[in-house]
Structures are given as structure tokens and as C-alpha cells.
Amino acid sequence: MDHLTGRFHTVHGANATVQPRCGNQFEIILMKEKAAGNLWDVIERLHCANVEARCDAVSSSLGVSMSDTKAKKTNRRFKFKLPHVYTIMFLLIVVFAVLTWIVPSGQYQRKTISTAAGEREVAVAGTYEQVDKNYTDSETGETINLGQDIFAVLQAPTKGIQEAADVVAFVLLIGGSFAIITKTNALNAGMSRVVKKLKNKDILIIPITMTLLSICGTTFGMSEEALPFYAIFIPIMMGIGYDSMTAFIICFLGPNLGYCASTIDPFNVLIAQGIIGIEGNPQLWLRAVSWVIFTAVGIAWAMRYAMRVKKNPESSIVYEDDKLKRIEFSVTDASIEEEFTIRQKLVLIDFACGMGIIVWGLVTQGWYMNEISAVFLGMGLLAGILGGLDQQTIAEEFVKGLADFAYAAIVIGIARGILVIAEGGMIIDTILQALATALAGAPAAVYTTFMYIVLGLLSLLVPSSSGLAALTMPVMGSLTELMGLNPEAAVTALQFANQTINTISPVAGMTVAGLAVAKISFGQWWKTIWKFFIFMVVFGLVVTAISGMLPA
């Protein structure tokens, strides 16, 4: 799901608490770090990754608390920390309010056109005209000042949430539905069964597991749901001759490949399309082809790395570190002996059928957020019934899911507040005109590369795919159309640029959390991934260019 939802629960759906199967590994690690005097470093790293709730649960069992950690942090030398995403959004609202007094106001003429994704209102190139900052309304006789004042700034978040109500409601309903599904533990139990079946087949664990995780990434944006699998795969992969980096690649890169090459991920592609106004996911076929190629190359790279390490263990960048990890992550079958019940099998069938219905609706019926939300809600309720949950538990889990996703939902609304200010001051079209003029005559590939780079850099400030979509798609979508390209290119650039940067970003919560669990440093990860990272960038640029040049 969304990287900035602020949640860190396991696929059991508990309130960000440590489950026994995964928690024991955490406690082993933290107990050893406590003895070594490094406990505060580990807890602080996890805290920075938005996993405070998990740290509270584990650290309290060791006789320490996050408040102690924070107190200890105050005694350390100052370290730069990025502002909270809400702070960034509000500051941008203020900045754009100031710009409404400086940047000339203006507007394009608009027209309604028919596309494969339905009717859309678009700006007409060459029709931009400046508008006076102060004018008299012809109907009311009232003098209008387009400069946005303090009161307008304070109203912007409320108006933004109202204007983004459809997207906000969509995110909240998806969150509630998935909380019910995860409470059944079907996804976790199903994956554990696959690992158990493949344990003695060695190298096949990598392609099969990464494919399954990538499917989860491309369909529902699996991210933190993969964290429990670290405790499963680290001891297994080291026990059969690989290293902890191989386990990390499986658990982290698997879903990441799918998230990058999203097809119907509601927290990435569908939200971005919804903000722009694209219905029916018209380039689903291109996204599906991209996902197959991207995942296949990623798996091939992972297998090549794994075979090299198994052939020569000392070539592993984590060879020395793994000597201690082999003690910390003791090899045991207990982590994969979890029962896979009939009820959980039925829940997975429900999940697969629901995703199939969504694809059918997007491709053949031109479904939009209301229809997709309905399927997700029905899928979640049926999963609760099939999973044996009573009505009280289903309702409680749904509420927990709403709470988990409220963070992301409100980010979308507040980000829309930036657009409210910019539109109120009529400076959006002026910005679009300036960009369109600067890029006039640029080949499609040059423009899409520019867009990809901008979105990638912004991902360092806003790692959340939905938050970044809310912040950038209103401008990027319109600008792409003004350049005469398919607006789907903006969505494609977002999905690839955002998650590609998050793969190596030290401010991406789940990247930090995953590396902390696997006890791998960023330096080790960067040295391992850099060649494949280059491929990720090049592949994303190519697919984005193709997306832009396809007819709308």
C-alpha cells in the first residue's frame, strides 16, 4: 500500500503489533543489540521508518520505551530530518498563496473531447490570455482580488478535501476492506505454504516467490505487508547456502517490481488516473506487458546474484555480517509451519476473483472509482465471512483500516488544497503556459524524460505514490496534453519514477525498515543494486515515452 500511510502492521491485520511468528525474531535481534549497546540505534532507525508502534511493542518487552529513545536522541548532535509530509503540504499552500500575488494570472480556453477513457475537458493550446489581478464581477458587481490571503490559506485544506472527496473516500474504503482481508491471515498463510513446498527445491524459491510478491505489488500495492516474510526468508535462504542479501532482494524487490510496474494498483495507477480524470485504465495492456518484462528481468538479476553467492559465499557483500546473523536468525521450520486452513483458501479465492472482476470492469465496462470501491468492499466483507470472522470483528477491522489509511487520504485532500489556492489565484494556467513554452518543439522522449526526472526528484520529498499523485498530477496531466501527448504518460512516469527512487531512497519508510530488519546498510544495498537500478531507470523512461506517444 501507500508508503506514507504511517502504518506498520503485519498481514495478520493487528494494530501494528508484533505477531509471535515475526516478533520473536525482532526480540532476538533487539536483545542482542541491547547487550551490545546498540539498541538505541536500531530503535531509532525503525522509528524513522514510521514504525513507532512496532518499536513500542518490542522495546517495551525489553524494558525500554520510545520516550526513552526520544530523550536519548535529544542528547545527540543535531541531525537534519525532513519535515512531516503534512508540514510540506501546508508550506506549499503558503508558497502558492504568495505566488498568487507575484505570478501573473491567466487562463486557457477549455473544450470537451472524447477519448478511449471517456469525455474529458482539456486546455486548448495557443488560447492562453492573461487576466487582471483585480476585476469587477459582471454579475454581482463585486470587486475580486485574485491574490490569496491568510483566510484563503486556512480554508484551502478543507476545500481541498471536499474537492478530492471521491479519491479520499476511495482510499478509505480500500483501507477498510484490506484490513478485513489481512485479519484472516490468508495472504501470509498462503505464502508460507508456498515457501514450505519449495524449501527443498532451492533456486526455484526465488522466481516463484518473487512472482507472487510482484503480483501482490502490481494489484494492491503490497509494501509493508511483506515485512513478516523477512523473518521467514532470512533463515531459510542462509540455511540453504545463500546470504541475507538474497533474502532481502526476494522480500523487498519482489513487491517493489510489481509496485513500479503497477497495473491496477489502487494506491498508485488508479489514484493518479482518477486525479487526472482518466477512466477505464486504457493502457492496461501496456502496463501488463511492462509488468511481465520488468518482473522477469528483476527475477533473472536476483537469481544471477544468488547463484554467484552460493558458488562463492565470500563474494557476498554481507559475508562477514552474516556470520552473526546465522546465530540471530536461527534456522527453523517453525516460521513456515503455519496452518493453511480451508477458510484461508476460500479467502484467497475470493481475493483472486475480486481482482479478476476489477480487471474485467476496467477493460470492458469503463469502471471508475465508485465501481472499483464497491468490488473491494464486497471482497472485504465476503473475506471476513469466509475467514470465520464475526460481525463485531469485521466492523472493528474495517474501522482500523480506515484509521490506517486516514493519513494517506488526508494527504491527498491537503495536496488538493495547493491546487485550490493556485486555481483561486488563476496561476495554474500561467505555470502551464511557461512550461509549455519552454518545452515547445521538444521531442516526446525529451519531454517524458523531463517529467520522469521531476517526479523522481519530488519522490525524495514525497515518497508516497498517492501523495505525489495528488501533488503533481493536476499540473503534469494538463501539461502532457498541452504538449500533444497522451496524459497517461504522466501516470506511467509517476508509477515508475516514484518507486524506482524509493528503491534506493533513505527517506522511503519501507526501504529503511526492510534494511533495518535484515541488518543491511544502505551502502551495502546501493553497491548491490546500482546496476539493476540503472536498468529500472532506463526501462521506466522507455515505457513512459511509449505511453505518451500512444493515441489518446
C-alpha positions, -999 to 999 in steps of 0.1 A, spaced: 0 0 0 9 35 4 44 42 19 32 71 39 1 57 55 20 57 87 11 21 95 33 -9 102 10 -38 108 17 -74 97 -5 -92 73 -24 -105 104 -40 -71 105 -33 -64 141 -28 -28 153 8 -26 143 17 -51 170 44 -77 168 30 -111 158 45 -141 175 60 -156 143 77 -124 134 81 -108 168 104 -134 181 129 -126 155 127 -89 164 131 -96 201 162 -118 194 178 -90 173 170 -62 198 181 -82 228 215 -88 212 217 -52 202 208 -41 237 236 -63 251 260 -47 225 249 -12 234 234 -6 200 197 -9 209 190 28 206 204 29 170 182 1 159 151 15 175 158 50 161 162 36 126 128 18 129 112 49 144 124 70 114 107 45 91 73 52 106 72 20 127 69 36 161 41 13 171 61 -18 164 91 -4 183 68 3 213 56 -33 213 90 -48 211 111 -23 231 86 -24 259 92 -62 262 129 -53 267 122 -27 294 127 4 273 103 28 256 102 51 227 100 81 251 134 69 264 146 68 228 134 103 221 151 115 253 183 99 243 181 115 209 179 150 224 214 144 238 228 136 204 242 162 180 217 177 156 207 157 126 188 170 96 153 155 94 128 161 66 97 179 77 65 159 82 46 154 49 17 175 63 41 203 70 55 201 35 20 203 20 9 233 42 41 251 34 34 246 -3 0 260 2 16 291 17 42 293 -11 15 291 -38 -6 317 -19 24 341 -21 29 333 -58 -7 343 -65 4 379 -57 35 377 -79 28 354 -108 5 369 -135 -30 354 -136 -43 339 -168 -63 311 -183 -67 288 -213 -99 282 -231 -112 247 -225 -130 222 -246 -146 187 -241 -131 159 -262 -139 122 -265 -112 97 -258 -109 60 -252 -112 68 -215 -144 88 -219 -151 125 -223 -125 149 -209 -122 187 -206 -88 198 -218 -69 231 -222 -67 244 -258 -31 251 -268 -25 287 -281 -55 302 -263 -38 314 -231 -47 350 -220 -36 370 -190 -63 381 -165 -61 412 -143 -55 405 -106 -83 428 -97 -116 429 -116 -153 435 -111 -177 406 -113 -201 414 -141 -230 397 -123 -226 408 -87 -206 440 -92 -182 428 -65 -145 436 -68 -125 404 -70 -88 402 -59 -72 370 -72 -44 373 -46 -50 346 -19 -49 359 16 -43 342 50 -80 332 53 -79 316 19 -48 296 31 -66 284 62 -96 273 41 -75 255 15 -72 222 33 -109 220 39 -118 229 3 -91 205 -9 -106 176 10 -140 185 -3 -128 187 -39 -110 154 -36 -138 137 -17 -142 109 -43 -105 100 -41 -104 103 -3 -135 81 0 -119 56 -24 -87 53 -3 -106 49 30 -129 22 17 -99 3 2 -81 6 35 -111 -8 55 -116 -36 31 -80 -48 31 -79 -47 69 -106 -73 69 -87 -95 44 -54 -92 63 -71 -101 96 -79 -135 81 -41 -141 77 -49 -158 44 -21 -140 24 5 -148 50 -5 -184 54 -7 -189 16 28 -175 11 42 -196 39 27 -227 23 44 -219 -10 78 -215 8 73 -248 26 66 -266 -6 97 -251 -23 121 -253 6 139 -283 -8 139 -271 -44 164 -244 -37 167 -219 -66 130 -222 -75 121 -204 -43 134 -171 -59 114 -169 -92 82 -183 -77 81 -163 -46 92 -130 -63 65 -136 -90 38 -140 -63 50 -109 -44 52 -89 -76 16 -99 -84 7 -85 -50 26 -53 -57 10 -47 -91 -25 -54 -80 -29 -39 -45 5 -22 -39 20 -46 -14 46 -29 7 47 -32 45 27 -64 42 59 -81 30 78 -73 62 68 -105 81 84 -125 53 118 -113 62 117 -134 93 108 -164 71 132 -160 43 164 -148 60 170 -180 80 157 -202 51 180 -186 24 210 -186 46 203 -222 56 204 -234 20 236 -216 11 226 -181 1 231 -148 20 208 -123 38 210 -100 8 193 -127 -13 165 -129 12 162 -91 13 161 -90 -25 132 -115 -25 112 -98 1 118 -62 -9 124 -62 -46 96 -87 -53 67 -65 -44 87 -34 -55 89 -47 -91 51 -50 -91 46 -16 -75 68 0 -101 51 -17 -130 16 -12 -115 -14 -25 -135 -44 -20 -113 -28 -8 -80 -55 14 -64 -28 34 -45 -7 42 -75 -21 40 -110 -59 42 -102 -55 72 -79 -33 91 -104 -58 84 -132 -86 95 -110 -70 128 -103 -63 135 -139 -98 122 -149 -88 91 -169 -114 64 -168 -112 27 -177 -74 23 -174 -70 25 -212 -33 15 -212 -38 -16 -190 -24 -37 -218 9 -17 -219 12 -19 -181 6 -57 -182 33 -61 -208 57 -38 -189 50 -58 -157 59 -91 -173 92 -78 -188 101 -58 -157 94 -87 -133 112 -112 -155 144 -92 -157 143 -85 -120 140 -121 -112 168 -130 -136 190 -105 -119 181 -118 -85 188 -154 -95 221 -144 -110 232 -127 -78 220 -157 -57 238 -183 -78 271 -163 -77 269 -160 -39 261 -197 -35 290 -206 -57 314 -183 -39 300 -173 -4 329 -150 3 319 -128 -27 288 -117 -8 290 -81 4 273 -92 37 295 -123 41 311 -111 74 278 -97 88 260 -130 80 282 -149 105 264 -132 133 230 -133 115 232 -171 113 230 -170 151 204 -143 154 181 -157 127 184 -193 138 172 -217 110 139 -233 120 109 -247 103 86 -231 129 81 -200 108 67 -218 78 47 -245 96 17 -222 100 -16 -240 92 -32 -231 58 -69 -237 65 -98 -242 42 -112 -208 52 -80 -191 42 -80 -209 9 -115 -196 3 -104 -160 12 -76 -162 -14 -101 -175 -40 -124 -145 -31 -94 -121 -34 -84 -136 -68 -120 -134 -81 -124 -98 -69 -92 -87 -87 -104 -105 -118 -137 -87 -117 -119 -53 -113 -98 -60 -144 -129 -70 -164 -147 -39 -153 -118 -16 -161 -112 -32 -195 -148 -38 -208 -171 -16 -187 -150 16 -182 -154 14 -144 -142 42 -122 -137 47 -85 -173 41 -74 -175 7 -91 -140 -4 -80 -147 7 -44 -179 -14 -45 -159 -45 -56 -132 -40 -29 -159 -35 -2 -177 -67 -13 -144 -86 -15 -135 -75 20 -169 -83 36 -170 -117 19 -134 -124 30 -144 -117 66 -174 -141 64 -153 -168 46 -125 -163 71 -148 -170 101 -148 -135 115 -179 -124 134 -197 -92 126 -180 -74 155 -145 -83 144 -153 -74 107 -166 -40 118 -136 -34 141 -111 -43 115 -128 -21 89 -125 8 113 -89 0 119 -83 0 82 -100 34 79 -77 47 106 -46 32 89 -54 49 56 -67 82 71 -32 95 69 -29 89 31 -64 100 24 -60 134 42 -26 139 24 -45 137 -8 -70 163 3 -45 187 17 -24 184 -15 -56 193 -34 -56 224 -13 -25 236 -31 -45 234 -63 -74 252 -47 -51 282 -39 -34 281 -74 -68 279 -91 -82 307 -69 -53 329 -80 -56 317 -116 -19 309 -118 -21 272 -128 -25 280 -165 3 306 -163 26 279 -150 15 255 -177 20 282 -203 55 289 -191 64 252 -191 48 245 -224 67 275 -240 100 263 -225 94 228 -238 79 238 -272 92 218 -300 108 193 -277 106 157 -289 82 135 -270 110 114 -255 127 146 -242 95 158 -225 87 125 -209 123 123 -197 120 157 -181 87 147 -165 102 114 -151 132 133 -136 110 159 -119 87 132 -104 118 112 -93 133 142 -75 100 151 -59 98 115 -46 127 123 -23 103 148 -6 71 129 -10 78 91 -11 41 83 -10 27 74 -45 -8 87 -37 6 118 -21 29 125 -50 0 119 -74 -22 144 -56 6 169 -56 17 166 -93 -10 151 -115 -32 181 -118 -3 200 -134 15 171 -151 -16 157 -167 -27 190 -182 9 199 -193 12 165 -211 -19 172 -230 -7 206 -240 24 190 -254 1 169 -276 9 137 -258 -14 111 -241 -20 122 -205 -15 85 -195 23 93 -198 20 113 -166 6 83 -148 33 60 -162 61 84 -153 47 86 -117 45 49 -111 80 42 -124 98 73 -112 83 72 -77 90 36 -68 124 34 -86 137 63 -64 121 47 -33 141 16 -41 173 34 -30 159 64 -10 170 68 26 137 86 33 114 58 19 99 43 51 97 6 39 132 7 24 146 18 57 125 -6 77 134 -36 55 171 -29 56 169 -25 94 152 -58 98 177 -76 75 205 -57 92 219 -45 59 234 -10 55 224 14 28 259 13 15 258 -24 10 224 -22 -7 235 6 -30 266 -14 -41 244 -44 -48 215 -27 -66 232 0 -86 234 -18 -119 199 -30 -118 188 4 -107 202 18 -139 180 -7 -158 150 3 -138 155 40 -147 161 32 -184 131 9 -186 108 34 -169 119 62 -193 113 39 -224 78 28 -212 69 64 -203 79 76 -238 58 49 -254 29 57 -231 30 94 -242 32 86 -279 2 62 -280 -31 78 -292 -54 90 -265 
